[in-house]
Amino acid sequence: MAYYLGGIFTPLVVFFEGIQITDFIYGLTLLKIGLLGCSFYFFSSQMFKLARWKYLVLSLSYSLMSFVLAYSEIIMWLDALIYLPLVILGIHRIFDRKKPLLLFVSYSLLFVSNFYIAFMIGLFSVFYLLLQLILKPENYLKKSAQYLITLICSLGVSSVVLLPTFLDIKNNGEAWSAISTFKTADTGPWDLAIKNMIGVYDTTKFGSTPYIFVGLWTLILCLFFFMTKKVALKEKIGYGSLLFLLIVSFYVEPLNLFWHGMHSPAMFLFRFSFLFSFVLILLAGYGWVKLESTDYSKIVSIVFFLLGIFVWTKFITDQGKYDYLYTMSFVWSVLFLLIYLLFAFLLFKKKWNFSWLICLFVCLIGIEMGLNGYGLVRGILLEWNYPARSYYAKDYPAIRKLVDQTKQSNKNFYRLENLTPVSANDAFNYGYSGVSQFSSIRNRRSAAYLNQLGFRSAGTNLNIRYANNTLLMDSLLGIKYNLSRQPIMKYGYEPIEKSGDFTLYKNDYALPLGYLTDKEVYSKKTSGTQVTLFNHLAEMNDDFFTVIPLKSIQKENLQETTEVINHTTIVSYKPYEKKKPMEITWQVKIPANKQAYLSLYPVDYKDLRYSNVEITVDGNTYKHSVVETGQYYTVGYYPKDTVVTIKASFTQKSGKRLVRLVEPDIALLDVGQFTTAVEK
């Protein structure tokens, strides 16, 4: 809750039905972006003596800056950005007017809304305060006690969220990331120049550079702040040092980690880069206050300086590293620089009607930020894909109906899982207890333990998936129901209801929420695998599983090679045609009263990051992500000896186009032993 749902806007969801959640998320995103603009408009109106239309320009730069749009999928971060201008304004209110209320409210809402981004803003506000102490020691030193009291009170109010969050993170497996390099990976000398062009999107996965674009006119004004003699040298050095600190933090890995709370971000890198953008807009405001008609020559110099930088980065630097800088981004950036130069000429020389010129200029600012937004949204579309609303909504009524039926039939705790889910977080969407989830804030110890017991949750445990399971774990975790579009072929599961394309299956062997046992359950011998744990709880000593080999009968677009490494047979599948799937068909005789699982164990999961596999068993096809699902794939329960045909179809979006596995085989669960253990 503290990370995802702490914002004051979350309760608005009460006005929406479950099927309308996608609409709510869309509307909430627009609302927050609008409030970003309102927040900065209020901030700039209090900080700068400018015409009101200029506040509008600055607020457009803030609300539509690249960070906001590139990371717009992470809407809980936007709350904190709403409070950033108010926090900085609150600092000035305390020291200039002795009014602590704005800072107290802003800090409190900031810390409650999202503690993660609040940490970055809180840290930045301290650096900003230190800067003000240096620039105006006579005003700020005397009133620092009031600031400290306000900060402590804000932390006290928000401790209802911060304290449990701190204890939860501390106790549940989170640790500081190790510093392995001095320079931040994948950064280069021209990153900031390129990211100040219109519509530049590289990635929001790994290997990205900071998103800092705030508009070219705003950038011009920021550079003017440092060029004009109307700003004191001490202020230039002070604010320049603050910018320099943020720039160095992009490139020096220890500082980069420091801003992230010493925890490496999993994609969506440089999450503090909005602070750099904020400082740019802040200095643009200060620069605009000083801008006069006699400064036109300086604007000309700045524009041609930026043109030179852009031309250099486009045509002279290594375009292999910056292949994401498309020609249209360069052309639009050059065009708008020249347009702003023309605007400055017309404004200062008063050649055109003043009001008409202002309206035109504000429209141009909107067009520029819109073009930048289009470039970023298009980049997200190509990299991540925006799913159609129907993908969520079309199956909602059917799933909702079946989930509600399980709630009406059960007063005690139970779990349910969807074998053909809409997303990893279906349990949250439909309000049932499950296993699968994606979450940046999670109990890593429990997820790691479940991974050890068979559920796929590797690395930092951001994900855990139900699909890689056996009947043992279904029983142990109280999985009483399964939902599925296809027949699930699992022993003990009986279909009880159908709605739309989905069937609800009930598990006759689901166990209760908890069991009384002894301290031996904590030993490595007992808790090492699901078999050892199940044996301990049932006071048995059975193997449960046996393994039989597979025999391939057909291969299509697949070249198979075999090698033996440390007494383990490794098979490699390589396609003849890269764009087509690799298919291999096996035939195996499943003995009577066995639950069968196909074992596909990758030599290295990293090589299969973008690999999917479709398992077809006697005409029924089941789709899986290899990395997310894990090793085992259900191929059915058979009460009699049965010859089964299994086909695996591998597809890869990118990567080596090579699948390396421990030689596939079939694991067989003896349902007689299983039933006896469950009863005991």
N, C-alpha and C positions, 0 to 999 in steps of 0.2 A: 504494500500500500504506500509506504513512504517514498518509494521510487516512482511508481507508475500512477498512483491515484491520489496523491496528496494535495493537488491543486484545488483551489476553491471553485473551479469550473466543473469538476467531475460530477458533483451532484445533479447537474443539469440532465444527466442521463435518465433521471427518474421520469422525464417527460417523453421518453422514447421506449417503444417495444423492443424486444430482443432482435426481431427481424430487421429493425431499423438502425442497428448499431453502426453499420457502414455509413449511413447518412449522418448519424450523430458525430462520428469521427471527422467526416468531411466538414460539417458545419462548425465543429469545435476548432478545427485547424484554421478556418477562415476567421472565426471570432478572435482567436489568439493573435493571429497576424494583424488583424485590425487593432487590437488593443496594444500591440507593440508600437504601432504608429501613434496611437493616442498618448501612450506613456511618454514617448520621445517628444511629441509635440508639446506636452505640458512641461517637460524638462527643459526644452530649448527656449520656451517662452519665458521661463524663470531665469535662465542662465545668460541669454543673449538679448541685447537690445537690437532687434531686427524687425522688418516688416513681417506681417503675419504669413504672407505667402512663402517667405523664406523658411519659416518653421515647418510649413507643409513639405517643402523640398527635403529638409533634413529628416523629417519623420518618414517620408517615403524611402529615403536611403536606409534608414534603420530597419523598418518593418519588412523591406524586400531585399535586404542584403543576402549575399549568396549563402551564408551559413544557415539562415532561416529556411531558405527554399531547398537547399541541398539536403538538409537534415530534417525536412518537414515531416518525414515519416515518424520521427521520434518526438511526438507532440508534447510529451511531458516536460521536455527541456524548455519549451517555449514559455512556460509560466515564469521561470526564473529570469528570462530575458525581459519580460514585462517589468519586473521589479528592479532590474539593473539601473536604469536612468533615475528611478525614484530613490534608490539607495544613495547614489552619488549626489543627487539633489538634497537628500536628507542630511548628508555630511555637511554640505554648505549651509543648510538651514541651522544646524546646531551651532556652527562656529561663527556664522555671520549674524544670526538673529536670536540665538539661544532658544530655538524651538526644536525639541527632540521628537515630537509626535510622528512626523513623516518618516524619520529614520527608524523609529521603533516599530511602526506598523509594517514598513517595507522589509526590514530585516526579518521580522516575525513571519510574514507571509512567504518570504523567500525561503527560509529554513524549513518551513512546514511543507512547501509545495514540492520541492525536489532537492533533497539534501546533497545530491551529487554535484549538480551544477551550482548549487548554493555554496558549496565549498570553494569553487573556483571564483565566484563573484565575491564571496567574503574575503578571500585572499587578495583579490584585486583591489577591493575597497580599502584594505589595510595599506597596500602599496600606494594607492591614490592619496590616502590620508597622510602618509609619510611625505609624499611629494608636496602636499599643501603645507605641512609643517616646515619644510625647507623653504618654500617660496614665501610663506607669510608667518614666520615664527612668532611675531608679536601678537597675532590674533589667535593662532591655533594652540600654542602651548598652554595658555591660561585656561582654555576651555576643554582640554583633552579629557579631564575627569568626567565631564558630563557625557562625552562620547562613550567612554568606557562603561559608565553606568547604564546608558541606553543599550549598548551591545549586550551587557550581561543580562539585562531584563528581557531583551529579545530572545537570547539563548534560553533563558529560564522558561519563557512562555512556550517556545518551540521544543523544549526538552521532552514534552509528551510524545513527540515523534523521534527526535534525535537520539535520546537515550536508549530506547528499545532497539532502534536501528543499529546503533553502535554496538550494543551487546550481541545482537543477532549476527552481525558481520564478524565480530571478534570470535564468537563461539562456534561458528558454522563453517570454518574451513577457509575463509578468505585470507590471503597472505600477500605481502608486498611482492611486486614483480622484481626479478633480478635485473640489474643494469649490466647488459652484456656488451654494449658498444658506447662510444662517446658521441658519435654523430648519429642523428636520427636516420633510420633507413629510408631509402627512396626519395630523399630530399636533394634538391639541386640549387645552384646559385640564382636561377632565373624563375623559380617557382612563384615568387610574390609578384613579379612583373607580369607573368602570364595570367595569374589568377586575378589580376586587376583589369583584364579585358572582358568584354561582354560575352556572357553565355558559355564560359569555359567550364567544362565538366570532365574530370578525369575518371574518378571512381569514388564511391563511398565505402568500398571494401578495403582490402589491404593495399598499401602502396600509393595512397592518395597524398595530395599536398593540401595545405590549408585553404579553406574557403574564406576569402577576405573581401570580396568585391562589395563596394558600397555605392558605386556610381562614379563616373568619370568627373563630373562637376564637383562632387564632394572631394574627390582626390585632388583635384586642382586647388581647391580652397585650402585643403590640409597642407599641401606643399607651399602655398602662399603664406601660410602661418609662419613657416620657417624662413621664408625669403624676405618678408617685409621687415623694415627697421622699426615699425610701429609696435612690435612686440619685443619686450625686454629680453635680453640675451639669457638671463637666468631662467625665464619661463621656457624659452626654446630648448635650453639644455635639460631642464627638468622633464618636460613632456617628451622630448626626444629620447631621454634615458628610459622612460616608461615604455615607449614604442620599441626601443632597442632591446629591452628585457624580453618583451614578447616575441620579437623576431629571433633572438638567440634561443628562446625556448622552443621554437619550431625546429631548430637544427641540432641542439644539444640534448641528447636523449635523457640524461638525468633531470634536466629542467623540465623537459616534456613530461616525464613521468611524475615529477613533483606537482605539476598543475592537475594531473589526473589522480591525485591522491596516492601516488606510487603504485598504481594498478594499471597495467597495460590495457588500452582499449581494444576490444574485439571488433574490428571494423569501425567505421565512422570516426576516423582519426582526428587529432588536433581539435578536441572538443572544446578547447578554450579559445579557439581562434576568433570567436565573436567578440572577445575583449579587445583584440586588435582592431576590429572593425569599429567598435564603439569609440575607441580613442581617435581613430581617423575622423569620424563624424563630429566628435567633440571639438577637435582642433579645427575642423572645417568651419564650425560655428564661430569659434574665436577668430578665425581668419576672415570670415565674412563680415564680422563687426568692423574690422579694420579696413576692408576693401573700399577703395574710392576710385573715382574716374581717372585719377592720375596714375593709377596702378596698372593701367592697361598693358604697358610694356612688360610688366612682370608676368601677367597672364599669358602673353604671347610666348615668353621664354619658357614658362612651365609647359605649355601645350607642345611646343616643339621639342622640349626635353622628353616628354612622354612619347611623342611620335618616334623620336630616335630610339628610345628603349623598346618600343613595340616592334619597330622595323628590325632592330637587332635580334630580338628574340624569335621573330618569325623567319628571318632569312639567313641569319648567320650562325645561330646556336645549333646544337645537335638536335635535329628534328626527330631522330629516332627516340630520344628520351621524352620529347614533348610532342608525340604524335597525336595527342588529344587536342592540340591547338589547331582548330580548323580555320580555313581561310576566311569563312564568313565571320567568325569571331573577330579576327584581325580587321577585316574590312569595316564591320560595324563600329569597332572601337576607334579607328582612324576617322571615320565619317562623323561620329559624335564629338570627337575632340575638335574637329574643324567647325562643326555647328556651334559648339559652345564658344569657340573663339569668335565666331561671327556674332553670337548673342552678346558677348562682352563688348564688342565694338559698337553694336547698335544701341546697347544700353548706355554705355558711357558717352557716346557721341550724340545720343538722343536723336537719332535719325528717324525713328518710327514712333508711332503712338505708344506711350509708356504702358498703359493698362493692357492693350492688345498684345504687346510684346511679352508681358509677364504671363498672361494666359497661355500664350504659345510656348513659352519656356517651361512652365509647369507641365504642360502636355508632353513636351519632349522628354522631360525627366521621367514621366510615367511610361512613355514608350521605351526609353532605354532600360528601365528596370523591368518592364514587361518582356523585352527581348532577352534580357539576361535570365529572367525566370523561365521563359520558354526553353532556352538552352539547357537549363538545369533539369527541368521536369522531363524533357526529352531524354536526357542522359539517364535519369532514374528509370524511365520507361524501358529503355534498351537494356539496362543492366539488371534491374530488379523485376521489372514488369509490374504494371498496375492491374491487379486482377479485376475482372468485370464484377459489378455489384451482384449479378445473378449467381456468380460462383458461390457467394455466401448465402444469398437469399433463397435460391431455388430449392434447396434441400432442408431449409430451416423448419418449415411446418412439419415435415415427416419426422425429422429427428426429435423435434420438440415434443411431438405427440408421444413418441415411444419413451423418451426420458421421463415425461410427466407420469406416464403409466407406471414406471418403476418406482417413482416416489409415492404414488398412491398405494402400491402393494407392499411397501416396506416401511416399518417404523424404526428398525435398527439400522446401524451403519452398514453400507455395502459400497462396492466400487463397480464402475461401468466403464467400458472402453469401446471406442468406435474403430473397427478394423479398416474402414475406408473413410478416414477423417477429412474434414474440410481444412483444418489446420492443426498444428501441434497443440493448440490451446482450446480445443473443443470443450474440454471439461469446464473451462471458465465461461465460454460462450453459452453453454446450455445448462450450466449449474449442477453438474454432477461430480462425484469424486472419482478421479482417474489417476493415471500414472504419467502419461505423456504431458510434457510441457516445454515451452521455451521461456526462460526468464533470465534477465541479467542479475537479478537479486534472488538467490536461491540458497538452500541448505546444501552446501557442497559435500558435506560428510555423508548425508543420507543418500544423495544422488550417486556418489562414488560407491557406496555400499551396494546400492541397487544395481549399479553397473557390474560389480563383482558377482552379483547373484544372477546376472543374465540380461538385465535391461540395458540397452545401449545408452551410455552417458559418459562420453570420453572427454579428455582434455580438461577444460575449466568447468565442465558440467553445466554449460548454458542450456543444453538440451538433454532431455531424457525421453526415450521412446519405448512404448509398450510392445511394439510388434515383435521384437526379439525375445520371445518368452516361451515357456513351456507350461504344461498343465500344473506342474509343481508350484510355480510362482503364481499362477492364476488362483490356486487354492489358498496359498499362504497369504496373499494380499487381499483376499476376499473379493476377487473379481466375480461378481454374481451375474453380470450381464455383458453380452457383446452385441454391438450393432454392426451390420455389414450389408453391403450390396450383394456380395456373392456368398454362396454357401461356405461356412467357415470350417467344416470338416474337423471338428475338435471333439474328442471323447467327453461325454458328460454334458454337452451343450445341446439343448433342445429348442427348436423354434417355437415361440409362444405368441408372437404378434407380428403383423406386417403393416407398414405405413409407407406409401409411395414406393421408392426403390429399396427401402431399407427393411430388414428383418431383425427382430429382437430375439436374441437367444439367451436362455437361462442356464446357468452353470449349476449342476446338482452337487458339485463338490467344493463350493466356495466356503471357506472357513470364516469364523468370526473376526472381530477387530483385533483381539489380542489373546495371548496365551501365557499361562504361568509356567516359568521354566527356572533354570538355575544359572549361576554365574558362568558355567562352562560354555554358555552360548556366546560369550565374548572371546573365547579362545580362537586362535587362527585355524586350528584343526576343525573346529565346529562350524565357524562362520565363513570358511574359505569358499564354498560353492553352495548352490541351492541343494545339491544332493546331501552334502554333509550336514547342512542346517536342518533339512527335512528329516533326515535320519535321527538327529539329536532330539528334535521336538517329538517325534513319533516313537522314540526309544527302539529304533530298528537299526539294521546294518545291511541294507540292500544296495545294489548298484543302480537299480532303476533303468539304466540305459545300456544298450549294446549298440555296436556300430557295424554296418555292413557296407560293402563297396558298391559303386555305381558302374554301369556299363553304358558307354555312349553308343548310340545307334545312328545318329545323324548330326552333321555339322554344316552350317551355312555361313559363308563369309567369315570363316574362322580358321586361323592357322594355330594349331596347338603344339607346344613344345613342353618337354618334361625334364626336370632336373632334380637331383637329390641333394639336399642341404641339411647337414647334421641329422641324418637318418630320416628326414622328412621329405616326402615327395611334393614338389612344387610344380604346378602347371601354369603355363602362360598362354593367354588367348590374345591373338593379334588379328585385326581385321584386314582383309584383302582390299576392301573399299572403306575408307574412313567414315564416309557419311552414312553408311548402312549399319544396322545393328549386327552384332555377332550372336549367332544362335547355336546352341548345342542341346541335343535331345538325348536323355538317358532313359533306360528301361530297367526297372528293379522289381523284384518280388518281395512284397511286404508280408511278413508272417502274420498270422492271426492274432488278434487282441493286442495290437501294437499301435501306438501313436507315433507317426513318422515325421521326421524333420530333415530337410535338406540342409547340409552344412556347406556354406560358402564362406571360407575364412580368408580374408585378404592378407597378403604378406605385409602390405603397408597401406593403411586406410587413406593416407595422404594422396597416394597415387590415384585413388578412386573418388576424389572429392566431388567430381561432377558426373559420377557414374550412377545410372539407374539400372535396375534389373526387373524384368517381368517374368514371374514364375507361372507357368501354365501346367496345371495338373488335370489331366483327363478333361480338357476343354474349358476349365475355369482359370481365368488369368488374374494374377495379383501383382500390383505394381509396388516397387519399393525403391528407396534411395539406399544404396549399399552402405554409405557412411552412417546414415541415421538409423537404419534397421539393425545392422550387426551381422551375426553369423548364421542364425538359424531361421529357416523358413518352413512353416507348416505345410506338409503335403498330405495330411489326412490321417484319420483313424479307420482301421479295417478289421472287422470282427472275424473275417475269414482270410486265408491266404489269397493275396491279390497281386496281379502283375500291374504295375502302375507306370505310365509314361509321363515323364517330367521334362519340360522344355524351359531353358533359361535363355532370355534374350537381353544382352547387355548393350546399352547405349551410353555414349559419353559426349557431353557438350563440348569439352575441351580437354586439355591435358595430354598425356602420353599415348592415348588410344591403346593402352595395353592393360590387360587384366591379369594380375598374378595372384593365384590362390593356392592355399594348401589343397592338395588333391580332394575334390568334393566327394562326400560320402553321405550316408543316411544314418542318422541317430534314431534309435527306436526306444520309446518309453514303454515299459511293461505296464499295462493298465491294471493288471491284477495287483502288482506290488504297490502301484500308486493308490488304488482304492483302499487297500489295507492300511497304508500309511495315513491317508486322510482320516479314516475312521478312528485310528488310534489317537 
